[in-house]
Amino acid sequence: MGAFGEWDQRLFTRVASVRVPGADPALRRLTHAADHGRLWIGAAAGMGLVGGSTARRAGLRGLGSLALASFTVNTLVKWSARRPRPLLEGVPAVRHLTRQPKTTSFPSGHSASAAAFATGIALESTGYGALVAPVAAAVAFSRVYVGVHYPGDVLAGVAIGVGAAALTCRWWPPRAVAPEAERPAARAPALPLGKGLVVCVDSRAGTGASGEASPVERLRALLPEAELIERGPGYDFADLLTEAADRAAETGGALGVCGGDGSVGAAARAAAERGLALAVFPGGTRDRFALDVGVPEFADTSAAVAAGEAVSVDIGVARSGAGTDTPFLNTVSIGPYPELVRLRERLERRWGRWPATAVALVRVLGTASPVEVTVNGRPRRVLLLLAGNGHYVPDGLAPDFRPRLDDGLLDLRLVDGGHRLARTRVVAAALLGALGHSRVYGAERVPWVELDGILGANALAYDGEVHPGVSGLRLEKERRALVVYRPALRWEEPAREARRLAAKGRYRRRVRGRRLPADGGPSAPV
């Protein structure tokens, strides 16, 4: 390898001569722990158990990046480079591994996996990335320290790992926080400790982890003076929302909702009709709207409520020929899109996003029946049609999030079933990242869309909730019609303050027909 090989050998020899007190057993154990990615798989599992949705997303991206980097190194590069391992003559015996690796030296697979995992984590969360990066750097250094790689092997591995993590963004863009200019601030009342906030809690939404505090208990801790109305057995959630919204309007406060996207959509309608700000506490299975707004955790919303920080968002409206208006916050779809999302998310936990999307497409589109519909005057035969409230990224059939929610546009995407081998062609294009060049797939961002002559669709899905089908729809946007609490970008201090205040005050909880005091005493009839 010429001059580079000589430099590599000199640097390896210098590292071999270094004596770092206490480092010999520690780095030997660390490099062993990283064998076969065990260290990183354990880290991702721990983040998923202890952290929130951001931590889980970061862990998934880290593992996906690791898998791609490991495949590249072990399947493609190592067998073409054929560089022998360093000689161990100058390396102290105490550093030697019990089992020396038998594969070729260039590049370092451990370093590639470590860099890929750390970079993938950092793409989703700089905070978690800062925690993982020193460990990844130590693993990379340990490969030279124990004498199984040259420094050049490690640098090449790191470069491959970083590149693999960056490549995942092609199919799965990181959930970046939109610039503040794209999230115009809106006026909302500041409600310290939640005083004046009326929250409807749909306790039937979501699946809550075993042993985790209930939504009511968490809300009590963060907003002790908020009024909580929990959905009791046999009561209609819409009635409870109406009661809560009327109470908030009378007191000049705000409306809150804890539940899934269906519950949030109903609360958004009630809040918009009365001109109330809405506090969203994610309590469902997917919580798409809460994640896109920027309130993935209860503490985020609580901090924004206390500080009076909010943004304006659009509301989508589906107007049927019968004169019925159905608002939606996320998507309206014709065809099997809700099934596609549910299957993809179930498979994603085991396989990662890209393989899960491919398998879900094959399964769902393989059994989908074409729907006849006229789109803005043009007859189409579609396998799937999706209209999003705002532009989703990435482009394609696995939209993930919206950088902004007030662009005034509908994100229209469809799979045209009128072409030959349409299912095969769209799946192949999705796998190759070439949907934008496929004649089977269409995408456009428009302020409105007319859907007429809908035949073959017995049901429509609004925000994932299935409704009876109709013969025609006009989809429009109500620009910035809803004010939603969301902390400013510098939200760490308000969030800490909300947690500090969590232990103060008395808490109130209302279930339909009863008010339960915080001290555990007998309930009093309302």
C-alpha positions as CSV (number, residue, x, y, z in Angstrom):
1,M,0.0,0.0,0.0
2,G,3.0,2.2,-0.4
3,A,3.5,5.3,1.7
4,F,0.1,4.9,3.4
5,G,1.0,1.4,4.5
6,E,4.2,2.6,6.0
7,W,2.4,5.4,7.9
8,D,-0.2,2.9,9.1
9,Q,2.5,0.5,10.4
10,R,4.3,3.3,12.3
11,L,1.1,4.5,13.9
12,F,0.1,1.0,14.8
13,T,3.6,0.5,16.5
14,R,3.2,3.7,18.4
15,V,-0.2,2.7,19.8
16,A,1.2,-0.7,20.7
17,S,3.9,1.0,22.8
18,V,1.4,3.2,24.7
19,R,0.7,2.2,28.3
20,V,-2.7,3.5,29.6
21,P,-3.2,2.6,33.3
22,G,-6.3,0.4,33.7
23,A,-7.1,0.4,30.0
24,D,-5.9,-3.1,29.1
25,P,-8.7,-5.1,30.6
26,A,-11.3,-2.4,30.0
27,L,-10.7,-2.0,26.3
28,R,-10.3,-5.8,25.9
29,R,-13.7,-6.3,27.4
30,L,-15.3,-3.5,25.5
31,T,-14.1,-4.8,22.1
32,H,-15.4,-8.2,23.1
33,A,-18.8,-6.8,24.0
34,A,-19.1,-5.2,20.6
35,D,-18.7,-8.6,18.8
36,H,-21.6,-9.3,16.4
37,G,-23.1,-5.9,17.4
38,R,-24.2,-7.2,20.8
39,L,-23.3,-4.0,22.5
40,W,-25.3,-1.9,20.1
41,I,-28.3,-4.2,20.1
42,G,-28.4,-4.0,23.9
43,A,-28.1,-0.2,23.8
44,A,-31.0,0.1,21.3
45,A,-33.1,-2.3,23.4
46,G,-32.4,-0.2,26.5
47,M,-33.3,3.0,24.8
48,G,-36.5,1.5,23.6
49,L,-37.5,0.4,27.1
50,V,-36.4,3.5,29.0
51,G,-36.7,6.3,26.5
52,G,-39.7,7.7,24.6
53,S,-40.6,7.7,20.9
54,T,-37.5,9.6,19.9
55,A,-35.3,7.1,21.6
56,R,-37.1,4.2,19.9
57,R,-36.7,5.9,16.5
58,A,-33.1,6.6,17.2
59,G,-32.5,2.9,18.2
60,L,-34.2,1.6,15.0
61,R,-32.1,3.9,12.8
62,G,-29.0,3.0,14.6
63,L,-29.6,-0.8,14.1
64,G,-30.6,-0.3,10.5
65,S,-27.4,1.7,9.9
66,L,-25.4,-1.0,11.6
67,A,-26.9,-3.8,9.5
68,L,-26.2,-1.9,6.3
69,A,-22.6,-1.2,7.3
70,S,-22.0,-4.7,8.5
71,F,-23.3,-6.1,5.2
72,T,-21.1,-3.7,3.2
73,V,-17.9,-4.6,5.2
74,N,-18.2,-8.3,5.6
75,T,-19.8,-9.2,2.3
76,L,-18.3,-6.7,-0.2
77,V,-15.1,-5.0,1.0
78,K,-13.2,-7.5,3.2
79,W,-13.2,-10.2,0.6
80,S,-11.9,-7.9,-2.1
81,A,-9.2,-6.1,0.0
82,R,-7.6,-9.3,1.5
83,R,-5.3,-7.3,3.8
84,P,-3.6,-9.5,6.5
85,R,-4.0,-8.8,10.2
86,P,-1.2,-7.0,12.0
87,L,1.6,-9.0,13.7
88,L,1.2,-9.1,17.5
89,E,4.9,-9.1,18.3
90,G,4.9,-5.5,19.6
91,V,1.6,-5.7,21.4
92,P,1.7,-6.6,25.1
93,A,0.3,-10.1,25.8
94,V,-2.1,-8.7,28.3
95,R,-4.0,-7.0,25.5
96,H,-4.3,-10.0,23.3
97,L,-7.8,-11.4,22.7
98,T,-8.6,-14.9,23.7
99,R,-9.7,-15.7,20.2
100,Q,-8.0,-13.8,17.4
101,P,-10.2,-12.9,14.4
102,K,-9.7,-15.1,11.3
103,T,-11.1,-12.7,8.7
104,T,-9.0,-10.2,6.7
105,S,-8.0,-6.8,8.3
106,F,-9.3,-4.1,6.0
107,P,-11.7,-2.5,6.9
108,S,-12.6,-2.8,10.6
109,G,-16.1,-4.3,10.9
110,H,-16.3,-3.3,14.6
111,S,-15.4,0.3,13.8
112,A,-18.0,0.4,10.9
113,S,-20.7,-0.9,13.1
114,A,-19.9,1.5,16.0
115,A,-19.7,4.5,13.7
116,A,-22.9,3.5,11.9
117,F,-24.9,3.0,15.1
118,A,-23.6,6.3,16.7
119,T,-24.3,8.3,13.5
120,G,-27.7,6.8,13.1
121,I,-28.6,7.7,16.7
122,A,-27.3,11.2,16.3
123,L,-29.4,11.7,13.1
124,E,-32.5,11.3,15.2
125,S,-31.3,12.7,18.6
126,T,-28.2,14.8,19.2
127,G,-28.6,14.2,22.9
128,Y,-28.5,10.4,22.6
129,G,-25.9,10.7,19.9
130,A,-23.6,12.5,22.3
131,L,-23.9,9.7,24.9
132,V,-23.2,7.0,22.3
133,A,-20.4,8.7,20.4
134,P,-17.7,8.3,23.1
135,V,-18.4,4.6,23.5
136,A,-18.3,4.1,19.7
137,A,-15.0,6.0,19.6
138,A,-13.6,3.8,22.4
139,V,-14.6,0.6,20.5
140,A,-12.9,1.9,17.3
141,F,-9.7,2.7,19.3
142,S,-9.8,-0.6,21.1
143,R,-9.4,-2.5,17.8
144,V,-6.0,-0.9,17.3
145,Y,-5.1,-1.1,21.0
146,V,-5.6,-4.9,21.2
147,G,-3.7,-5.4,18.0
148,V,-6.3,-6.7,15.6
149,H,-6.4,-3.8,13.2
150,Y,-4.2,-1.1,11.7
151,P,-5.4,2.5,12.2
152,G,-6.2,2.8,8.5
153,D,-8.6,-0.2,8.9
154,V,-10.4,1.7,11.6
155,L,-10.6,4.9,9.7
156,A,-12.0,3.1,6.6
157,G,-14.5,1.3,8.8
158,V,-15.6,4.6,10.4
159,A,-16.1,6.2,6.9
160,I,-18.2,3.2,5.8
161,G,-20.3,3.3,9.0
162,V,-21.0,7.1,8.6
163,G,-21.9,6.6,5.0
164,A,-24.3,3.7,5.7
165,A,-26.1,5.8,8.3
166,A,-26.4,8.7,5.9
167,L,-27.7,6.4,3.2
168,T,-30.6,5.4,5.4
169,C,-31.9,8.9,5.0
170,R,-32.7,8.2,1.4
171,W,-35.5,5.8,2.5
172,W,-36.2,7.2,6.0
173,P,-35.4,10.9,6.5
174,P,-34.7,11.8,10.1
175,R,-37.4,13.5,12.1
176,A,-35.8,17.0,12.0
177,V,-37.3,19.9,13.9
178,A,-38.6,22.5,11.5
179,P,-37.1,26.0,11.7
180,E,-39.0,28.3,13.9
181,A,-39.8,30.5,10.8
182,E,-41.8,27.5,9.5
183,R,-43.8,27.2,12.7
184,P,-45.3,30.6,13.2
185,A,-46.1,31.2,16.9
186,A,-49.7,31.7,17.9
187,R,-51.4,33.2,20.9
188,A,-52.5,30.9,23.6
189,P,-53.2,31.4,27.3
190,A,-50.4,30.6,29.7
191,L,-51.8,28.2,32.3
192,P,-49.2,27.6,35.0
193,L,-49.7,24.2,36.8
194,G,-52.6,23.7,34.3
195,K,-55.0,26.1,36.0
196,G,-57.8,26.6,33.5
197,L,-57.0,23.6,31.4
198,V,-59.7,20.9,31.0
199,V,-58.3,17.6,29.7
200,C,-60.4,14.7,28.3
201,V,-58.6,11.4,28.8
202,D,-59.5,8.5,26.6
203,S,-58.1,5.7,28.7
204,R,-59.1,3.1,26.1
205,A,-56.5,4.5,23.6
206,G,-53.0,3.1,23.3
207,T,-51.5,0.1,25.0
208,G,-49.4,1.5,27.8
209,A,-46.4,-0.4,29.0
210,S,-46.8,-2.7,31.9
211,G,-45.9,-1.0,35.2
212,E,-46.1,2.4,33.7
213,A,-48.1,5.1,35.4
214,S,-51.5,5.7,34.0
215,P,-52.1,8.8,31.8
216,V,-54.2,10.4,34.6
217,E,-51.4,9.9,37.1
218,R,-48.8,11.4,34.8
219,L,-51.1,14.4,34.0
220,R,-51.7,14.9,37.7
221,A,-48.0,15.1,38.4
222,L,-47.2,17.5,35.6
223,L,-50.3,19.7,35.7
224,P,-51.8,19.5,39.3
225,E,-54.4,22.2,38.8
226,A,-55.8,21.0,35.5
227,E,-59.3,19.4,35.5
228,L,-59.2,15.9,34.2
229,I,-62.2,14.2,32.7
230,E,-61.7,10.5,32.1
231,R,-63.8,8.4,29.8
232,G,-65.8,6.1,31.9
233,P,-67.5,2.8,30.8
234,G,-70.5,3.3,28.6
235,Y,-70.0,7.0,27.9
236,D,-69.5,8.6,24.6
237,F,-66.2,10.4,24.2
238,A,-67.8,13.0,21.9
239,D,-70.2,14.0,24.7
240,L,-67.3,14.3,27.2
241,L,-65.4,16.5,24.7
242,T,-68.4,18.8,24.3
243,E,-68.7,19.2,28.0
244,A,-65.0,19.8,28.5
245,A,-64.8,22.3,25.6
246,D,-67.8,24.2,26.9
247,R,-66.2,24.4,30.4
248,A,-62.9,25.6,28.9
249,A,-64.7,28.3,26.9
250,E,-66.7,29.5,29.9
251,T,-63.5,29.9,32.0
252,G,-61.3,31.3,29.2
253,G,-58.9,28.4,29.5
254,A,-57.9,25.8,27.0
255,L,-59.0,22.3,26.0
256,G,-56.7,19.3,26.4
257,V,-57.0,15.7,25.1
258,C,-55.1,12.5,25.9
259,G,-55.6,9.7,23.4
260,G,-54.9,8.5,19.9
261,D,-55.3,10.3,16.6
262,G,-59.0,9.6,16.5
263,S,-59.5,11.3,19.9
264,V,-57.2,14.2,19.0
265,G,-59.1,14.8,15.7
266,A,-62.4,15.0,17.6
267,A,-60.9,17.4,20.2
268,A,-59.4,19.5,17.4
269,R,-62.9,20.0,15.9
270,A,-64.3,21.0,19.3
271,A,-61.5,23.4,20.0
272,A,-61.5,25.1,16.5
273,E,-65.3,25.6,16.7
274,R,-64.9,27.5,20.0
275,G,-61.7,29.3,19.3
276,L,-59.8,27.4,22.0
277,A,-56.2,26.4,22.1
278,L,-55.6,22.7,22.2
279,A,-53.2,20.8,24.4
280,V,-52.3,17.3,22.9
281,F,-51.0,14.6,25.2
282,P,-50.0,11.6,23.1
283,G,-51.8,8.5,24.5
284,G,-52.4,6.4,21.4
285,T,-50.5,3.7,19.5
286,R,-49.0,5.9,16.8
287,D,-49.8,9.5,17.8
288,R,-48.9,10.9,14.3
289,F,-50.3,14.4,14.9
290,A,-48.6,14.8,18.3
291,L,-45.2,13.8,16.8
292,D,-45.5,16.1,13.8
293,V,-46.6,19.1,16.0
294,G,-43.5,18.5,18.2
295,V,-45.0,17.2,21.5
296,P,-43.8,13.5,21.7
297,E,-44.0,13.5,25.5
298,F,-46.4,14.7,28.1
299,A,-43.7,16.9,29.6
300,D,-43.3,18.8,26.3
301,T,-47.0,19.7,26.2
302,S,-47.0,20.5,29.9
303,A,-44.1,22.9,29.4
304,A,-45.8,24.7,26.5
305,V,-49.1,25.0,28.5
306,A,-47.3,26.6,31.4
307,A,-45.5,29.0,29.2
308,G,-48.3,29.8,26.7
309,E,-46.3,28.7,23.7
310,A,-48.3,27.5,20.7
311,V,-48.3,27.2,16.9
312,S,-51.1,27.4,14.3
313,V,-51.9,24.4,12.1
314,D,-54.1,23.6,9.2
315,I,-57.2,21.4,9.4
316,G,-58.2,19.3,6.4
317,V,-61.9,19.1,5.5
318,A,-63.6,16.4,3.4
319,R,-66.9,17.7,2.0
320,S,-69.2,15.0,0.7
321,G,-72.0,15.4,-1.8
322,A,-74.5,14.9,0.9
323,G,-73.4,18.1,2.6
324,T,-71.4,16.4,5.4
325,D,-68.0,17.9,6.4
326,T,-65.5,15.6,8.0
327,P,-62.3,17.3,9.4
328,F,-59.0,15.4,9.4
329,L,-55.6,16.2,10.9
330,N,-53.4,13.6,9.2
331,T,-54.7,11.8,6.1
332,V,-57.7,10.7,4.1
333,S,-57.2,7.5,2.1
334,I,-59.0,5.2,-0.3
335,G,-57.8,1.6,-0.5
336,P,-55.7,-0.3,2.0
337,Y,-53.5,2.4,3.3
338,P,-54.4,2.0,7.0
339,E,-53.6,-1.7,6.7
340,L,-50.3,-0.9,5.0
341,V,-49.3,1.4,7.9
342,R,-50.3,-1.1,10.6
343,L,-48.5,-4.0,8.9
344,R,-45.4,-1.9,8.2
345,E,-45.1,-0.7,11.8
346,R,-45.5,-4.2,13.2
347,L,-42.8,-5.6,11.0
348,E,-40.5,-2.6,11.5
349,R,-39.8,-3.6,15.1
350,R,-38.0,-6.7,13.9
351,W,-36.7,-6.0,10.4
352,G,-36.2,-2.2,10.2
353,R,-38.2,0.3,8.2
354,W,-37.1,-0.4,4.6
355,P,-37.6,-4.2,4.6
356,A,-40.8,-3.8,6.5
357,T,-42.2,-1.3,4.0
358,A,-41.3,-3.6,1.1
359,V,-43.0,-6.7,2.7
360,A,-46.1,-4.6,3.6
361,L,-46.4,-3.3,0.1
362,V,-46.2,-6.8,-1.4
363,R,-48.8,-8.2,1.0
364,V,-51.3,-5.3,0.9
365,L,-51.1,-4.4,-2.7
366,G,-51.2,-8.1,-3.7
367,T,-54.8,-8.4,-2.4
368,A,-56.0,-4.8,-3.1
369,S,-58.9,-4.3,-5.5
370,P,-58.8,-1.3,-7.9
371,V,-61.1,1.6,-7.2
372,E,-62.7,3.6,-10.0
373,V,-62.5,7.4,-9.3
374,T,-62.3,10.7,-11.2
375,V,-59.5,12.8,-9.8
376,N,-59.9,16.5,-10.7
377,G,-61.9,15.5,-13.8
378,R,-59.5,12.7,-14.9
379,P,-60.8,9.1,-14.6
380,R,-58.4,6.9,-12.8
381,R,-58.3,3.2,-11.7
382,V,-56.3,3.3,-8.4
383,L,-55.1,0.6,-6.0
384,L,-54.4,3.2,-3.3
385,L,-55.1,7.0,-2.9
386,L,-53.8,9.1,-0.1
387,A,-54.3,12.8,0.7
388,G,-52.2,14.2,3.5
389,N,-52.9,17.3,5.5
390,G,-49.6,19.0,4.6
391,H,-46.5,17.7,2.9
392,Y,-45.2,14.4,4.2
393,V,-41.6,13.2,3.9
394,P,-40.1,11.0,2.6
395,D,-41.8,10.9,-0.8
396,G,-43.3,7.5,-1.7
397,L,-45.6,5.1,-0.1
398,A,-44.2,5.2,3.4
399,P,-44.7,8.8,4.5
400,D,-43.3,9.4,7.9
401,F,-43.7,12.9,9.2
402,R,-44.4,16.5,8.2
403,P,-41.8,19.3,8.8
404,R,-44.6,21.8,8.9
405,L,-48.4,21.8,9.4
406,D,-49.4,25.1,8.0
407,D,-48.4,25.0,4.3
408,G,-52.0,25.2,3.0
409,L,-51.5,22.2,0.7
410,L,-52.8,18.6,0.4
411,D,-50.2,15.9,-0.3
412,L,-51.9,13.7,-2.9
413,R,-50.3,10.3,-3.7
414,L,-51.7,7.4,-5.6
415,V,-50.9,4.0,-7.2
416,D,-52.5,3.7,-10.6
417,G,-53.8,0.2,-11.1
418,G,-54.6,0.8,-14.8
419,H,-51.1,-0.1,-16.0
420,R,-49.9,-3.6,-16.8
421,L,-48.1,-5.3,-13.8
422,A,-48.9,-2.3,-11.7
423,R,-48.3,-4.0,-8.4
424,T,-45.0,-5.5,-9.4
425,R,-43.8,-2.3,-10.9
426,V,-44.6,-0.1,-7.9
427,V,-43.0,-2.5,-5.4
428,A,-39.8,-2.7,-7.5
429,A,-39.7,1.1,-7.8
430,A,-40.2,1.5,-4.1
431,L,-37.3,-0.9,-3.4
432,L,-35.0,0.9,-5.8
433,G,-35.9,4.3,-4.4
434,A,-37.2,5.3,-7.9
435,L,-41.0,5.9,-7.3
436,G,-40.6,9.4,-8.5
437,H,-39.8,8.0,-12.0
438,S,-42.5,5.4,-12.1
439,R,-45.6,5.8,-14.3
440,V,-47.6,3.7,-11.8
441,Y,-47.1,6.1,-9.0
442,G,-48.2,9.7,-8.9
443,A,-47.7,12.5,-6.4
444,E,-48.8,16.2,-6.3
445,R,-49.2,18.9,-3.8
446,V,-52.4,20.9,-4.3
447,P,-54.7,23.3,-2.3
448,W,-57.8,21.1,-3.0
449,V,-58.8,18.0,-4.9
450,E,-62.1,16.7,-6.3
451,L,-62.9,13.0,-6.1
452,D,-66.0,12.0,-8.1
453,G,-67.6,8.8,-9.2
454,I,-66.0,6.7,-6.5
455,L,-66.8,3.0,-7.3
456,G,-65.5,-0.1,-5.5
457,A,-64.6,1.7,-2.2
458,N,-67.0,0.6,0.5
459,A,-65.1,2.6,3.1
460,L,-62.8,5.6,3.5
461,A,-60.2,6.2,6.3
462,Y,-59.9,9.6,8.0
463,D,-56.8,9.7,10.2
464,G,-56.9,5.9,10.2
465,E,-60.5,5.7,11.4
466,V,-62.7,3.8,8.9
467,H,-65.9,5.5,7.7
468,P,-68.6,4.4,5.2
469,G,-67.8,5.1,1.6
470,V,-69.3,8.0,-0.5
471,S,-69.6,8.6,-4.2
472,G,-67.8,11.9,-4.2
473,L,-65.6,14.2,-2.0
474,R,-64.0,17.6,-2.2
475,L,-60.9,17.8,0.0
476,E,-59.9,21.3,1.1
477,K,-57.8,23.0,3.8
478,E,-58.8,25.5,6.5
479,R,-55.6,27.5,6.8
480,R,-54.2,27.8,10.4
481,A,-57.6,27.1,11.8
482,L,-56.3,25.4,15.0
483,V,-53.9,26.6,17.7
484,V,-51.9,23.8,19.4
485,Y,-49.6,24.1,22.4
486,R,-46.1,23.4,21.4
487,P,-42.9,24.4,23.2
488,A,-40.4,26.7,21.5
489,L,-37.2,25.1,20.2
490,R,-35.4,26.0,23.4
491,W,-37.8,23.9,25.4
492,E,-35.5,22.2,27.9
493,E,-35.8,24.8,30.7
494,P,-39.7,24.9,30.6
495,A,-39.8,21.1,30.6
496,R,-37.5,20.9,33.6
497,E,-39.6,23.6,35.4
498,A,-42.8,21.6,34.7
499,R,-41.2,18.5,36.3
500,R,-40.1,20.6,39.3
501,L,-43.6,21.8,39.9
502,A,-45.1,18.4,39.4
503,A,-44.9,17.6,43.1
504,K,-46.8,20.7,44.2
505,G,-50.5,21.4,44.5
506,R,-53.6,19.3,44.8
507,Y,-54.9,17.2,42.0
508,R,-58.4,16.9,40.6
509,R,-59.7,14.1,38.5
510,R,-63.3,13.9,37.2
511,V,-64.9,10.7,35.9
512,R,-68.4,11.0,34.4
513,G,-70.7,11.4,37.4
514,R,-68.0,11.6,40.1
515,R,-65.1,13.7,41.2
516,L,-62.2,11.9,42.8
517,P,-60.0,13.9,45.2
518,A,-56.2,13.5,45.2
519,D,-55.9,12.4,48.8
520,G,-57.7,9.1,48.2
521,G,-60.8,10.0,50.2
522,P,-64.3,9.1,49.4
523,S,-65.6,10.4,46.0
524,A,-68.2,13.1,46.0
525,P,-71.1,13.1,43.5
526,V,-70.9,16.0,40.9
